[in-house]
Structures are given as C-alpha cells and as structure tokens.
C-alpha cells in the first residue's frame, strides 16, 4: 500500500509545474495562431 500511496503522491506532485507549462505553451500557441488568423483576415 505504501508504494501505491507514494506513486499517487508523485503523480499528483509532478503534473502541477508541467501542467502550468503546458497551459502557458498552449496560451502562447493560441495567441500566435489568433494573431496570424487576424493578420490573414485583415490582408484578405
């Protein structure tokens, strides 16, 4: 049981920074995509 609880704690501890990084990367990608789509719309 101790090994299971340890793995559960590790699984909960690891995703926090990685999730924030993923959210930041996703936000940056969305922002760049939106800027490109807006530029294309203006050009069109």
Buried (B, 14 or more C-beta within 10 A) or exposed (E): EEEEEEEEEEEEEEEEEEEEEEEEEEEEEEEEEEEEEEEEEEEE
